[in-house]
């Protein structure tokens, strides 16, 4: 890898060239911008700070509704903790076959790295998650102490679940025993020590995010809120992402 990590805070894996490319423009989101997920943000930051101190830290799975700030937490962490040595490498699920080679290059570096997999999910028959499992836990070699994995997903268990998977589940002496199919699908999510769940906003939370974006707005606030709610209806979502899209459209 030809990345100068002393001056580069983030990189993205480019499969066509089989190398990492330094990120040139970072999204300047901050923790203060993330409203309605204070509990998740606090747990996330505690884990990151443990990691930066060299204490025990967990791999992280951020799962839940779309547009609720899962990916933004990673961006905010990079902006906040980058000066303290935090670095982020983003990899798509289709490129996980290269994950072990990327991690091998990080062992002896002084920085602390998060491998970031955004919108991670696997459908029936996909096997790329096995490469991720070996890095998380399960290889004969322990993962490097300066590497954590953080994945976001709309699915709690990452891998598609079907009703037929439960045919092997049995209650034995009062204890629930899963069949082989379920055990295999749960084994990936189980390797993430910190699970943070994200839920849809209600109208009050959505309008609070809108107000935070329109902090200097001097017009009719009730009319603004009505427009914001109508905009949310067209998107079938009251997420922070929807609020920001409304704000950008209003400015045009």
N, C-alpha and C positions, 0 to 999 in steps of 0.2 A: 504494500500500500504506500502511496506517495503523499500521504496526508501529514502536514505539520500540525500535530495536535496541540502544540504550545500556542498557536495562533488561530486554530480552527476549533469551533465549538460543536459542530455537527457535520455529518456526512450522510449521503444516501448511496445505497448500493445500486449500481447500474449494470444490469445483467449483460447487455450487448457488449460492453467493454470489459466485463468481469472485473470491475474495480470500484472503489469508493470515490465519489465525487464530493468535494467540499461544498457545503451549503453557503451560498453567497448572500442570501437575504433571509434573515430570521424574522418570523412573525413576532412582533413586539408585545404580545399579550402578557399581562402580569397577573399575579394571584389576586390582586385587588379587582381585576376585571371579572372575576368568576363568581357570580352571585348565585345563591341558592344551593351551593355544594360545599359549604363551609366544613361540614363534618368530614366529607371525603377528602377535601383539600388538607385538613389538619393531619389526618392519618397518613396521607400520601407524603406530606412534607416531613413528618416524623421519621418515616422509613428512609427517605432520601438523605436526611441529615445523619442518621445512623450509618448509612452507606458511606457518606463522605468522611465521617470520623474513623472509618475502618472497623466499626462495630458490626455485629450481625444484622443483616438486613434481608428482607424477603423479596423474591420475584413478585411482580404485581400484575394482577388481572383486573382491569377496569371494564365492567360490563354493564349493559343496560340500554336505555332508550337512546335513539339517535339525537345528536345535536345538544347533548346535555353537559358537555364540557370535558369529556374523557380525554380527547386528544389535546385540548387546550391546557390541561394540567401538565402534560409533558413539555409543551412550549413554554409555559410559565416557569417551570422548574429550570429549563435550560437558560432562560433569561436571568433568573434570580441566582442560580447556583453555578452558572458557567464560570464566573470569576474565581470560584472556589475549586475549580478543577473538574466540574461535571461536564461530560461529553455525551452526545447522543448519536447513535448510528441507526438509521431507519432502513428496514428491510421489508420487502413485500413477501407475503406467504409463498409466492411462486419461486422465490429465490432462497428459501430456507436450506436448500441442499448445499449452499455455500456458507452457511452460518458457522459451521465448525472451523472452516479455514479463516474466516474473519476473526473469530474469537481467539484463535491461535496467535494472531498477530498482536493481541492486546495484553498478553500476560505480563510483560515486563515494563509496561508503560506506567508513568507516575499518575496519570489522570484516572478518573473513575468513569466508567462507560455504562450507559443504558442502551441495550439493544431494543429498539422500539418497533413493534409490529402493530400497525394500525388496522382496524376493522378486520380482525383475524377471525376466520371461521372456515371450517372444512366440511365439504359435502361428502356424501356416501362415496366410498371408493378412493378418495384422496388420501395419500400416505405421507405428504410432506411434513405433517405434524410430528412424525417420528424423529426428524432431524432436530426439531425444537425440544423434544423430550430429552434427548441425549445431552443437550447443553444445559437444560434446567436441572436435570438430575437423572442419573441412571447409567452414565458412562463409567468405565473403570477409572477414568481420571476425573478428579474433582474440577468443577468450573473455576476459573480464576477469581480471586477475591475482589478484583476491581471491575467485575462485570455483573450487571443485573439485567434481567429481561422484564420489559413492561409491554403487555399486550392490551389492546382495546378490542371489545367485541360486543355485538348485540346479543350474543348467546352466552348464557351463564357457563355452559360446559364446552363452548367453542365448537364442538363437533355436532353435526346434525343428529337429532334424536328422533326415533320413530316409535310408534306404539308397539310394533312387533318386537322391539328390543327388550321389552319387559316380560316376554314369555318365559325367560329363564330365571326370573326373580322368584325367590321362595322365602317363606317365613319358617325358620328352623329354631325350635326351642325359644321362641319369642324374639329372635334376632332376624333382621332382614339381610338376606344374602343375594347379591346381584349375580346375574348370569355373566358369561364371558363377554358378550357384546357390550353390556353396560359398563363392566369393569374396564374394558379397553377405552371406552369413550370418556369415562371419568378420570382415567389415569393422567391425562394431559392437564386438565384443570387443577387436579390435586397437587401438581408440582408448583403451582403459584401459592406462595405462603400468605400473601395479602390479597384478599378479594374486596373490591370496593364496588358497590352497586349504585347505579344512577337511574332515577325515576323521572317520569314526565313532570313538567311544571304545571301547577294550577294557574288560573288566570291571575291571581294576585302576584305570584312569583314572576310570571311572564311580564306583567306591567312594571314590576320593580326593576327588571332588567332594562325594559324600554326607557324608564325614567333615568336610569344610570347612564344611558347612551345620550339622552336628550337633556343633559344636566343644565345647559345654558338656554334651553328653549323658553321663550317668553310669550308664546301664543296660547291658544285655548287648550289647556291640558286635557280636558274631558274629550274634546274633539280628537286630540292626538291619540288618546287611549282607544276611542272608538275605531279609529283607522287602524290602529295596531291590532285590535281584536279581529277586525275584518280581514286583515292581512294574514293573521294566524289561521283563520278559517280556510283560506285558500290553500294553505300549506298543510292543513290537518296536523299542525304542530305548534306548541307554545314554548319551544326550546330557545335557548340563548342564541343559537344559530339563526332561528327565524327572526328574533328581535333585531339582530345585527343586520340581516337582509332588509328588514323594514326600514331601519335607520339609513342604510345606504340608498334605498329607493327614495326615501323622503328627501334626502340631500340633493338628488338629481334635479 
